[in-house]
Amino acid sequence: MIDLYTWTTPNGRKVSIALEEMGLAYEVYPIDIMADEQFRPQFLKISPNNKIPAIVDHEGGQALMESGAILLYLAEKTGKFMPTDDAGRWRAMEWLMWQMGGFGPMLGQAHHFLKFNPGKAPYAEERYAKEAARLYKVLDTQLAEHDYLAGEYSIADMAAWPWASRFEWQGVDLGDFPHVRDWYLRIADRPAVQRGYDVPKKDQGIPMP
C-alpha cells in the first residue's frame, strides 16, 4: 500500500495518474494547499519542502517528495512506463527533465500572472505568455513525429500532460498546436488518466479543447 499526499494541481495529478496507470494500491491523504495544510509538522516530516505530492511506500519502506522523483521510483518499482532500451530510456528521462525544469515552472508562472493576477504586471504577463507559447511549440515539434514524448507512452507524458490540461489558465489555444492537441486527447481518453485526474476529489472534469 502506498500513501499519497496530494491536491488537485498538475504536480499532484502526475502521481495519481501514474498510480492508476500502474495498478498500484494507494490511499489518498488530501493536503489542502489553500488552507496551508502543507505546513503541518506531520506533513513536513515526509515533504521537507512543504510541497505536494509526496508518497510513503509501506512495502518498500520509502518516503519521497518531488513529483519527478516519485514517477521514477514508481516506474522502477513496477517496471512499467519507462522504455527498456537505452535510447528510449534516456529520451523519456530527457523529456521528464524538460517538464520538471521548464514546462511546469514556466506555466506555473503563467498561471500566477495571467490567471490569478491579471493587470498587475504587464511585463511579467507578456514574458510568461511568450514562454508558454514557446514551450508548447517545442512540445508540438516533438509530437509531430512521435505519438508520445519518448515514442511510447511513459512517465514523461504523465508528467507533462497535467500541465497541458490547464491550457485555458495559460491563455493557450491547443488548436494552434495540433500535434499537442491530438496527444492531449489521446491521453485524456485513457480510463486511468480519467480516474487519476479526479484525485483527491472530483473537480470540474478534464478540460477539452
Biotite code that builds the C-alpha atoms (Angstrom):
import biotite.structure as struc

atoms = struc.array([
    struc.Atom([0.000, 0.000, 0.000], chain_id="A", res_id=1, res_name="MET", atom_name="CA", element="C"),
    struc.Atom([1.195, 3.488, -0.894], chain_id="A", res_id=2, res_name="ILE", atom_name="CA", element="C"),
    struc.Atom([0.075, 6.605, 0.951], chain_id="A", res_id=3, res_name="ASP", atom_name="CA", element="C"),
    struc.Atom([-0.374, 9.529, -1.452], chain_id="A", res_id=4, res_name="LEU", atom_name="CA", element="C"),
    struc.Atom([-0.376, 13.070, -0.089], chain_id="A", res_id=5, res_name="TYR", atom_name="CA", element="C"),
    struc.Atom([-1.751, 15.311, -2.806], chain_id="A", res_id=6, res_name="THR", atom_name="CA", element="C"),
    struc.Atom([-4.055, 18.052, -4.025], chain_id="A", res_id=7, res_name="TRP", atom_name="CA", element="C"),
    struc.Atom([-5.806, 18.983, -7.293], chain_id="A", res_id=8, res_name="THR", atom_name="CA", element="C"),
    struc.Atom([-2.775, 20.507, -9.012], chain_id="A", res_id=9, res_name="THR", atom_name="CA", element="C"),
    struc.Atom([-0.817, 19.418, -12.096], chain_id="A", res_id=10, res_name="PRO", atom_name="CA", element="C"),
    struc.Atom([2.041, 18.114, -9.938], chain_id="A", res_id=11, res_name="ASN", atom_name="CA", element="C"),
    struc.Atom([-0.348, 16.166, -7.749], chain_id="A", res_id=12, res_name="GLY", atom_name="CA", element="C"),
    struc.Atom([-2.168, 14.684, -10.711], chain_id="A", res_id=13, res_name="ARG", atom_name="CA", element="C"),
    struc.Atom([1.057, 13.371, -12.228], chain_id="A", res_id=14, res_name="LYS", atom_name="CA", element="C"),
    struc.Atom([1.383, 10.861, -9.408], chain_id="A", res_id=15, res_name="VAL", atom_name="CA", element="C"),
    struc.Atom([-2.266, 9.851, -9.049], chain_id="A", res_id=16, res_name="SER", atom_name="CA", element="C"),
    struc.Atom([-2.375, 9.200, -12.802], chain_id="A", res_id=17, res_name="ILE", atom_name="CA", element="C"),
    struc.Atom([0.807, 7.109, -12.568], chain_id="A", res_id=18, res_name="ALA", atom_name="CA", element="C"),
    struc.Atom([-0.569, 5.091, -9.653], chain_id="A", res_id=19, res_name="LEU", atom_name="CA", element="C"),
    struc.Atom([-3.744, 4.392, -11.590], chain_id="A", res_id=20, res_name="GLU", atom_name="CA", element="C"),
    struc.Atom([-1.853, 3.503, -14.773], chain_id="A", res_id=21, res_name="GLU", atom_name="CA", element="C"),
    struc.Atom([0.456, 1.153, -12.883], chain_id="A", res_id=22, res_name="MET", atom_name="CA", element="C"),
    struc.Atom([-2.366, -0.533, -10.984], chain_id="A", res_id=23, res_name="GLY", atom_name="CA", element="C"),
    struc.Atom([-0.839, 0.120, -7.572], chain_id="A", res_id=24, res_name="LEU", atom_name="CA", element="C"),
    struc.Atom([-2.939, 0.151, -4.419], chain_id="A", res_id=25, res_name="ALA", atom_name="CA", element="C"),
    struc.Atom([-2.867, 3.514, -2.697], chain_id="A", res_id=26, res_name="TYR", atom_name="CA", element="C"),
    struc.Atom([-4.638, 5.550, -0.068], chain_id="A", res_id=27, res_name="GLU", atom_name="CA", element="C"),
    struc.Atom([-5.186, 9.266, -0.564], chain_id="A", res_id=28, res_name="VAL", atom_name="CA", element="C"),
    struc.Atom([-4.453, 11.892, 2.061], chain_id="A", res_id=29, res_name="TYR", atom_name="CA", element="C"),
    struc.Atom([-5.652, 15.281, 0.769], chain_id="A", res_id=30, res_name="PRO", atom_name="CA", element="C"),
    struc.Atom([-3.387, 18.208, 1.588], chain_id="A", res_id=31, res_name="ILE", atom_name="CA", element="C"),
    struc.Atom([-5.412, 21.377, 1.090], chain_id="A", res_id=32, res_name="ASP", atom_name="CA", element="C"),
    struc.Atom([-2.775, 23.862, -0.005], chain_id="A", res_id=33, res_name="ILE", atom_name="CA", element="C"),
    struc.Atom([-5.307, 26.691, 0.106], chain_id="A", res_id=34, res_name="MET", atom_name="CA", element="C"),
    struc.Atom([-5.644, 26.056, 3.843], chain_id="A", res_id=35, res_name="ALA", atom_name="CA", element="C"),
    struc.Atom([-1.841, 25.833, 4.343], chain_id="A", res_id=36, res_name="ASP", atom_name="CA", element="C"),
    struc.Atom([-2.028, 22.164, 5.325], chain_id="A", res_id=37, res_name="GLU", atom_name="CA", element="C"),
    struc.Atom([1.312, 21.633, 3.578], chain_id="A", res_id=38, res_name="GLN", atom_name="CA", element="C"),
    struc.Atom([2.987, 23.407, 6.511], chain_id="A", res_id=39, res_name="PHE", atom_name="CA", element="C"),
    struc.Atom([1.729, 20.992, 9.146], chain_id="A", res_id=40, res_name="ARG", atom_name="CA", element="C"),
    struc.Atom([4.599, 19.329, 11.040], chain_id="A", res_id=41, res_name="PRO", atom_name="CA", element="C"),
    struc.Atom([3.455, 15.795, 10.241], chain_id="A", res_id=42, res_name="GLN", atom_name="CA", element="C"),
    struc.Atom([3.497, 16.538, 6.501], chain_id="A", res_id=43, res_name="PHE", atom_name="CA", element="C"),
    struc.Atom([6.875, 18.286, 6.685], chain_id="A", res_id=44, res_name="LEU", atom_name="CA", element="C"),
    struc.Atom([8.383, 15.058, 8.008], chain_id="A", res_id=45, res_name="LYS", atom_name="CA", element="C"),
    struc.Atom([7.558, 13.499, 4.634], chain_id="A", res_id=46, res_name="ILE", atom_name="CA", element="C"),
    struc.Atom([7.993, 16.556, 2.413], chain_id="A", res_id=47, res_name="SER", atom_name="CA", element="C"),
    struc.Atom([10.521, 18.992, 3.952], chain_id="A", res_id=48, res_name="PRO", atom_name="CA", element="C"),
    struc.Atom([9.975, 21.389, 1.030], chain_id="A", res_id=49, res_name="ASN", atom_name="CA", element="C"),
    struc.Atom([6.294, 21.713, 2.048], chain_id="A", res_id=50, res_name="ASN", atom_name="CA", element="C"),
    struc.Atom([5.095, 20.814, -1.443], chain_id="A", res_id=51, res_name="LYS", atom_name="CA", element="C"),
    struc.Atom([2.728, 18.170, -2.736], chain_id="A", res_id=52, res_name="ILE", atom_name="CA", element="C"),
    struc.Atom([2.802, 15.445, -3.889], chain_id="A", res_id=53, res_name="PRO", atom_name="CA", element="C"),
    struc.Atom([4.579, 13.079, -1.549], chain_id="A", res_id=54, res_name="ALA", atom_name="CA", element="C"),
    struc.Atom([4.305, 9.342, -1.012], chain_id="A", res_id=55, res_name="ILE", atom_name="CA", element="C"),
    struc.Atom([5.084, 6.737, 1.593], chain_id="A", res_id=56, res_name="VAL", atom_name="CA", element="C"),
    struc.Atom([5.555, 3.234, 0.190], chain_id="A", res_id=57, res_name="ASP", atom_name="CA", element="C"),
    struc.Atom([4.981, 0.894, 3.108], chain_id="A", res_id=58, res_name="HIS", atom_name="CA", element="C"),
    struc.Atom([6.117, -2.125, 1.097], chain_id="A", res_id=59, res_name="GLU", atom_name="CA", element="C"),
    struc.Atom([9.445, -0.593, 0.159], chain_id="A", res_id=60, res_name="GLY", atom_name="CA", element="C"),
    struc.Atom([9.852, 1.486, 3.307], chain_id="A", res_id=61, res_name="GLY", atom_name="CA", element="C"),
    struc.Atom([10.445, 4.582, 1.181], chain_id="A", res_id=62, res_name="GLN", atom_name="CA", element="C"),
    struc.Atom([9.111, 8.112, 1.637], chain_id="A", res_id=63, res_name="ALA", atom_name="CA", element="C"),
    struc.Atom([9.548, 10.544, -1.239], chain_id="A", res_id=64, res_name="LEU", atom_name="CA", element="C"),
    struc.Atom([8.746, 14.122, -2.185], chain_id="A", res_id=65, res_name="MET", atom_name="CA", element="C"),
    struc.Atom([9.116, 15.764, -5.637], chain_id="A", res_id=66, res_name="GLU", atom_name="CA", element="C"),
    struc.Atom([6.865, 14.513, -8.412], chain_id="A", res_id=67, res_name="SER", atom_name="CA", element="C"),
    struc.Atom([9.666, 13.660, -10.843], chain_id="A", res_id=68, res_name="GLY", atom_name="CA", element="C"),
    struc.Atom([11.484, 11.530, -8.284], chain_id="A", res_id=69, res_name="ALA", atom_name="CA", element="C"),
    struc.Atom([8.219, 9.802, -7.386], chain_id="A", res_id=70, res_name="ILE", atom_name="CA", element="C"),
    struc.Atom([7.474, 8.988, -11.036], chain_id="A", res_id=71, res_name="LEU", atom_name="CA", element="C"),
    struc.Atom([10.945, 7.499, -11.499], chain_id="A", res_id=72, res_name="LEU", atom_name="CA", element="C"),
    struc.Atom([10.577, 5.488, -8.308], chain_id="A", res_id=73, res_name="TYR", atom_name="CA", element="C"),
    struc.Atom([7.194, 4.079, -9.337], chain_id="A", res_id=74, res_name="LEU", atom_name="CA", element="C"),
    struc.Atom([8.405, 3.251, -12.848], chain_id="A", res_id=75, res_name="ALA", atom_name="CA", element="C"),
    struc.Atom([11.376, 1.378, -11.408], chain_id="A", res_id=76, res_name="GLU", atom_name="CA", element="C"),
    struc.Atom([9.248, -0.346, -8.777], chain_id="A", res_id=77, res_name="LYS", atom_name="CA", element="C"),
    struc.Atom([6.762, -1.675, -11.328], chain_id="A", res_id=78, res_name="THR", atom_name="CA", element="C"),
    struc.Atom([8.889, -1.945, -14.463], chain_id="A", res_id=79, res_name="GLY", atom_name="CA", element="C"),
    struc.Atom([6.194, -0.002, -16.321], chain_id="A", res_id=80, res_name="LYS", atom_name="CA", element="C"),
    struc.Atom([6.013, 3.142, -18.449], chain_id="A", res_id=81, res_name="PHE", atom_name="CA", element="C"),
    struc.Atom([9.748, 3.570, -18.903], chain_id="A", res_id=82, res_name="MET", atom_name="CA", element="C"),
    struc.Atom([11.354, 2.275, -22.124], chain_id="A", res_id=83, res_name="PRO", atom_name="CA", element="C"),
    struc.Atom([13.790, -0.569, -21.514], chain_id="A", res_id=84, res_name="THR", atom_name="CA", element="C"),
    struc.Atom([16.244, 0.211, -24.323], chain_id="A", res_id=85, res_name="ASP", atom_name="CA", element="C"),
    struc.Atom([18.933, 2.765, -23.543], chain_id="A", res_id=86, res_name="ASP", atom_name="CA", element="C"),
    struc.Atom([17.929, 5.245, -26.230], chain_id="A", res_id=87, res_name="ALA", atom_name="CA", element="C"),
    struc.Atom([14.257, 5.175, -25.241], chain_id="A", res_id=88, res_name="GLY", atom_name="CA", element="C"),
    struc.Atom([15.021, 5.348, -21.536], chain_id="A", res_id=89, res_name="ARG", atom_name="CA", element="C"),
    struc.Atom([17.181, 8.423, -21.959], chain_id="A", res_id=90, res_name="TRP", atom_name="CA", element="C"),
    struc.Atom([14.613, 10.016, -24.275], chain_id="A", res_id=91, res_name="ARG", atom_name="CA", element="C"),
    struc.Atom([11.957, 9.584, -21.567], chain_id="A", res_id=92, res_name="ALA", atom_name="CA", element="C"),
    struc.Atom([14.381, 10.948, -18.970], chain_id="A", res_id=93, res_name="MET", atom_name="CA", element="C"),
    struc.Atom([15.173, 13.914, -21.195], chain_id="A", res_id=94, res_name="GLU", atom_name="CA", element="C"),
    struc.Atom([11.528, 14.904, -21.586], chain_id="A", res_id=95, res_name="TRP", atom_name="CA", element="C"),
    struc.Atom([10.795, 14.297, -17.928], chain_id="A", res_id=96, res_name="LEU", atom_name="CA", element="C"),
    struc.Atom([13.586, 16.755, -17.060], chain_id="A", res_id=97, res_name="MET", atom_name="CA", element="C"),
    struc.Atom([12.221, 19.183, -19.681], chain_id="A", res_id=98, res_name="TRP", atom_name="CA", element="C"),
    struc.Atom([8.909, 19.155, -17.888], chain_id="A", res_id=99, res_name="GLN", atom_name="CA", element="C"),
    struc.Atom([10.443, 19.488, -14.441], chain_id="A", res_id=100, res_name="MET", atom_name="CA", element="C"),
    struc.Atom([12.777, 22.319, -15.435], chain_id="A", res_id=101, res_name="GLY", atom_name="CA", element="C"),
    struc.Atom([10.654, 24.274, -17.903], chain_id="A", res_id=102, res_name="GLY", atom_name="CA", element="C"),
    struc.Atom([7.148, 23.225, -18.850], chain_id="A", res_id=103, res_name="PHE", atom_name="CA", element="C"),
    struc.Atom([5.963, 23.052, -15.234], chain_id="A", res_id=104, res_name="GLY", atom_name="CA", element="C"),
    struc.Atom([7.729, 26.029, -13.617], chain_id="A", res_id=105, res_name="PRO", atom_name="CA", element="C"),
    struc.Atom([7.157, 28.422, -16.519], chain_id="A", res_id=106, res_name="MET", atom_name="CA", element="C"),
    struc.Atom([3.492, 27.506, -16.899], chain_id="A", res_id=107, res_name="LEU", atom_name="CA", element="C"),
    struc.Atom([3.129, 27.887, -13.148], chain_id="A", res_id=108, res_name="GLY", atom_name="CA", element="C"),
    struc.Atom([4.354, 31.465, -13.519], chain_id="A", res_id=109, res_name="GLN", atom_name="CA", element="C"),
    struc.Atom([1.881, 31.978, -16.354], chain_id="A", res_id=110, res_name="ALA", atom_name="CA", element="C"),
    struc.Atom([-0.902, 30.837, -14.014], chain_id="A", res_id=111, res_name="HIS", atom_name="CA", element="C"),
    struc.Atom([0.245, 33.286, -11.358], chain_id="A", res_id=112, res_name="HIS", atom_name="CA", element="C"),
    struc.Atom([0.332, 36.343, -13.589], chain_id="A", res_id=113, res_name="PHE", atom_name="CA", element="C"),
    struc.Atom([-2.239, 35.587, -16.294], chain_id="A", res_id=114, res_name="LEU", atom_name="CA", element="C"),
    struc.Atom([-4.898, 33.736, -14.304], chain_id="A", res_id=115, res_name="LYS", atom_name="CA", element="C"),
    struc.Atom([-4.669, 34.992, -10.741], chain_id="A", res_id=116, res_name="PHE", atom_name="CA", element="C"),
    struc.Atom([-3.104, 38.469, -11.025], chain_id="A", res_id=117, res_name="ASN", atom_name="CA", element="C"),
    struc.Atom([-4.048, 39.918, -14.405], chain_id="A", res_id=118, res_name="PRO", atom_name="CA", element="C"),
    struc.Atom([-3.239, 43.557, -14.977], chain_id="A", res_id=119, res_name="GLY", atom_name="CA", element="C"),
    struc.Atom([-0.737, 43.842, -12.125], chain_id="A", res_id=120, res_name="LYS", atom_name="CA", element="C"),
    struc.Atom([2.488, 43.182, -14.016], chain_id="A", res_id=121, res_name="ALA", atom_name="CA", element="C"),
    struc.Atom([2.213, 43.649, -17.803], chain_id="A", res_id=122, res_name="PRO", atom_name="CA", element="C"),
    struc.Atom([5.878, 42.800, -18.356], chain_id="A", res_id=123, res_name="TYR", atom_name="CA", element="C"),
    struc.Atom([5.537, 39.508, -16.471], chain_id="A", res_id=124, res_name="ALA", atom_name="CA", element="C"),
    struc.Atom([2.313, 38.668, -18.283], chain_id="A", res_id=125, res_name="GLU", atom_name="CA", element="C"),
    struc.Atom([3.973, 39.200, -21.655], chain_id="A", res_id=126, res_name="GLU", atom_name="CA", element="C"),
    struc.Atom([7.105, 37.302, -20.624], chain_id="A", res_id=127, res_name="ARG", atom_name="CA", element="C"),
    struc.Atom([5.325, 34.185, -19.396], chain_id="A", res_id=128, res_name="TYR", atom_name="CA", element="C"),
    struc.Atom([2.704, 34.181, -22.136], chain_id="A", res_id=129, res_name="ALA", atom_name="CA", element="C"),
    struc.Atom([5.516, 34.167, -24.708], chain_id="A", res_id=130, res_name="LYS", atom_name="CA", element="C"),
    struc.Atom([7.412, 31.470, -22.833], chain_id="A", res_id=131, res_name="GLU", atom_name="CA", element="C"),
    struc.Atom([4.279, 29.328, -22.593], chain_id="A", res_id=132, res_name="ALA", atom_name="CA", element="C"),
    struc.Atom([3.793, 29.619, -26.358], chain_id="A", res_id=133, res_name="ALA", atom_name="CA", element="C"),
    struc.Atom([7.462, 28.749, -26.956], chain_id="A", res_id=134, res_name="ARG", atom_name="CA", element="C"),
    struc.Atom([7.254, 25.647, -24.793], chain_id="A", res_id=135, res_name="LEU", atom_name="CA", element="C"),
    struc.Atom([4.077, 24.475, -26.488], chain_id="A", res_id=136, res_name="TYR", atom_name="CA", element="C"),
    struc.Atom([5.841, 24.902, -29.820], chain_id="A", res_id=137, res_name="LYS", atom_name="CA", element="C"),
    struc.Atom([8.717, 22.729, -28.581], chain_id="A", res_id=138, res_name="VAL", atom_name="CA", element="C"),
    struc.Atom([6.195, 20.117, -27.474], chain_id="A", res_id=139, res_name="LEU", atom_name="CA", element="C"),
    struc.Atom([4.313, 20.334, -30.775], chain_id="A", res_id=140, res_name="ASP", atom_name="CA", element="C"),
    struc.Atom([7.508, 19.834, -32.756], chain_id="A", res_id=141, res_name="THR", atom_name="CA", element="C"),
    struc.Atom([8.407, 16.701, -30.796], chain_id="A", res_id=142, res_name="GLN", atom_name="CA", element="C"),
    struc.Atom([4.912, 15.276, -31.137], chain_id="A", res_id=143, res_name="LEU", atom_name="CA", element="C"),
    struc.Atom([4.846, 15.923, -34.883], chain_id="A", res_id=144, res_name="ALA", atom_name="CA", element="C"),
    struc.Atom([6.989, 12.802, -35.308], chain_id="A", res_id=145, res_name="GLU", atom_name="CA", element="C"),
    struc.Atom([6.015, 10.806, -32.220], chain_id="A", res_id=146, res_name="HIS", atom_name="CA", element="C"),
    struc.Atom([2.681, 9.787, -30.710], chain_id="A", res_id=147, res_name="ASP", atom_name="CA", element="C"),
    struc.Atom([4.226, 10.237, -27.265], chain_id="A", res_id=148, res_name="TYR", atom_name="CA", element="C"),
    struc.Atom([7.219, 12.149, -25.946], chain_id="A", res_id=149, res_name="LEU", atom_name="CA", element="C"),
    struc.Atom([9.595, 9.193, -25.806], chain_id="A", res_id=150, res_name="ALA", atom_name="CA", element="C"),
    struc.Atom([7.984, 7.326, -28.696], chain_id="A", res_id=151, res_name="GLY", atom_name="CA", element="C"),
    struc.Atom([5.902, 5.132, -26.406], chain_id="A", res_id=152, res_name="GLU", atom_name="CA", element="C"),
    struc.Atom([3.617, 6.269, -23.593], chain_id="A", res_id=153, res_name="TYR", atom_name="CA", element="C"),
    struc.Atom([5.733, 6.844, -20.493], chain_id="A", res_id=154, res_name="SER", atom_name="CA", element="C"),
    struc.Atom([6.105, 8.757, -17.265], chain_id="A", res_id=155, res_name="ILE", atom_name="CA", element="C"),
    struc.Atom([7.316, 11.697, -19.372], chain_id="A", res_id=156, res_name="ALA", atom_name="CA", element="C"),
    struc.Atom([3.799, 12.036, -20.776], chain_id="A", res_id=157, res_name="ASP", atom_name="CA", element="C"),
    struc.Atom([2.270, 11.604, -17.333], chain_id="A", res_id=158, res_name="MET", atom_name="CA", element="C"),
    struc.Atom([4.442, 14.482, -16.128], chain_id="A", res_id=159, res_name="ALA", atom_name="CA", element="C"),
    struc.Atom([3.666, 16.909, -18.954], chain_id="A", res_id=160, res_name="ALA", atom_name="CA", element="C"),
    struc.Atom([0.007, 16.177, -19.634], chain_id="A", res_id=161, res_name="TRP", atom_name="CA", element="C"),
    struc.Atom([-1.467, 17.568, -16.369], chain_id="A", res_id=162, res_name="PRO", atom_name="CA", element="C"),
    struc.Atom([0.242, 20.891, -17.048], chain_id="A", res_id=163, res_name="TRP", atom_name="CA", element="C"),
    struc.Atom([-1.210, 20.970, -20.553], chain_id="A", res_id=164, res_name="ALA", atom_name="CA", element="C"),
    struc.Atom([-4.632, 20.303, -19.024], chain_id="A", res_id=165, res_name="SER", atom_name="CA", element="C"),
    struc.Atom([-4.560, 23.882, -17.744], chain_id="A", res_id=166, res_name="ARG", atom_name="CA", element="C"),
    struc.Atom([-4.140, 25.371, -21.193], chain_id="A", res_id=167, res_name="PHE", atom_name="CA", element="C"),
    struc.Atom([-7.008, 27.783, -20.516], chain_id="A", res_id=168, res_name="GLU", atom_name="CA", element="C"),
    struc.Atom([-5.207, 29.243, -17.493], chain_id="A", res_id=169, res_name="TRP", atom_name="CA", element="C"),
    struc.Atom([-2.173, 29.829, -19.712], chain_id="A", res_id=170, res_name="GLN", atom_name="CA", element="C"),
    struc.Atom([-4.120, 31.617, -22.452], chain_id="A", res_id=171, res_name="GLY", atom_name="CA", element="C"),
    struc.Atom([-3.167, 28.830, -24.863], chain_id="A", res_id=172, res_name="VAL", atom_name="CA", element="C"),
    struc.Atom([-5.396, 27.611, -27.701], chain_id="A", res_id=173, res_name="ASP", atom_name="CA", element="C"),
    struc.Atom([-4.491, 23.988, -28.376], chain_id="A", res_id=174, res_name="LEU", atom_name="CA", element="C"),
    struc.Atom([-5.839, 24.482, -31.877], chain_id="A", res_id=175, res_name="GLY", atom_name="CA", element="C"),
    struc.Atom([-2.622, 26.431, -32.527], chain_id="A", res_id=176, res_name="ASP", atom_name="CA", element="C"),
    struc.Atom([-0.629, 23.294, -31.676], chain_id="A", res_id=177, res_name="PHE", atom_name="CA", element="C"),
    struc.Atom([-2.393, 20.433, -33.490], chain_id="A", res_id=178, res_name="PRO", atom_name="CA", element="C"),
    struc.Atom([0.078, 17.718, -32.535], chain_id="A", res_id=179, res_name="HIS", atom_name="CA", element="C"),
    struc.Atom([-0.180, 18.694, -28.871], chain_id="A", res_id=180, res_name="VAL", atom_name="CA", element="C"),
    struc.Atom([-3.962, 18.713, -29.161], chain_id="A", res_id=181, res_name="ARG", atom_name="CA", element="C"),
    struc.Atom([-4.019, 15.188, -30.609], chain_id="A", res_id=182, res_name="ASP", atom_name="CA", element="C"),
    struc.Atom([-1.604, 13.926, -27.934], chain_id="A", res_id=183, res_name="TRP", atom_name="CA", element="C"),
    struc.Atom([-3.659, 15.641, -25.246], chain_id="A", res_id=184, res_name="TYR", atom_name="CA", element="C"),
    struc.Atom([-6.871, 13.981, -26.424], chain_id="A", res_id=185, res_name="LEU", atom_name="CA", element="C"),
    struc.Atom([-5.239, 10.545, -26.747], chain_id="A", res_id=186, res_name="ARG", atom_name="CA", element="C"),
    struc.Atom([-4.130, 10.712, -23.139], chain_id="A", res_id=187, res_name="ILE", atom_name="CA", element="C"),
    struc.Atom([-7.381, 12.237, -21.889], chain_id="A", res_id=188, res_name="ALA", atom_name="CA", element="C"),
    struc.Atom([-9.195, 9.220, -23.348], chain_id="A", res_id=189, res_name="ASP", atom_name="CA", element="C"),
    struc.Atom([-7.314, 6.769, -21.102], chain_id="A", res_id=190, res_name="ARG", atom_name="CA", element="C"),
    struc.Atom([-9.508, 5.463, -18.239], chain_id="A", res_id=191, res_name="PRO", atom_name="CA", element="C"),
    struc.Atom([-6.606, 5.517, -15.769], chain_id="A", res_id=192, res_name="ALA", atom_name="CA", element="C"),
    struc.Atom([-5.945, 9.169, -16.579], chain_id="A", res_id=193, res_name="VAL", atom_name="CA", element="C"),
    struc.Atom([-9.592, 9.991, -16.047], chain_id="A", res_id=194, res_name="GLN", atom_name="CA", element="C"),
    struc.Atom([-9.545, 8.269, -12.651], chain_id="A", res_id=195, res_name="ARG", atom_name="CA", element="C"),
    struc.Atom([-6.253, 9.850, -11.610], chain_id="A", res_id=196, res_name="GLY", atom_name="CA", element="C"),
    struc.Atom([-7.393, 13.305, -12.632], chain_id="A", res_id=197, res_name="TYR", atom_name="CA", element="C"),
    struc.Atom([-10.182, 13.206, -10.027], chain_id="A", res_id=198, res_name="ASP", atom_name="CA", element="C"),
    struc.Atom([-7.810, 12.584, -7.093], chain_id="A", res_id=199, res_name="VAL", atom_name="CA", element="C"),
    struc.Atom([-8.140, 13.652, -4.318], chain_id="A", res_id=200, res_name="PRO", atom_name="CA", element="C"),
    struc.Atom([-11.567, 14.953, -5.341], chain_id="A", res_id=201, res_name="LYS", atom_name="CA", element="C"),
    struc.Atom([-13.567, 15.480, -8.483], chain_id="A", res_id=202, res_name="LYS", atom_name="CA", element="C"),
    struc.Atom([-13.032, 18.966, -9.811], chain_id="A", res_id=203, res_name="ASP", atom_name="CA", element="C"),
    struc.Atom([-14.738, 20.202, -12.973], chain_id="A", res_id=204, res_name="GLN", atom_name="CA", element="C"),
    struc.Atom([-13.563, 17.315, -15.107], chain_id="A", res_id=205, res_name="GLY", atom_name="CA", element="C"),
    struc.Atom([-10.829, 17.200, -17.733], chain_id="A", res_id=206, res_name="ILE", atom_name="CA", element="C"),
    struc.Atom([-10.900, 20.385, -19.862], chain_id="A", res_id=207, res_name="PRO", atom_name="CA", element="C"),
    struc.Atom([-11.481, 19.687, -23.542], chain_id="A", res_id=208, res_name="MET", atom_name="CA", element="C"),
    struc.Atom([-10.054, 21.875, -26.327], chain_id="A", res_id=209, res_name="PRO", atom_name="CA", element="C"),
])
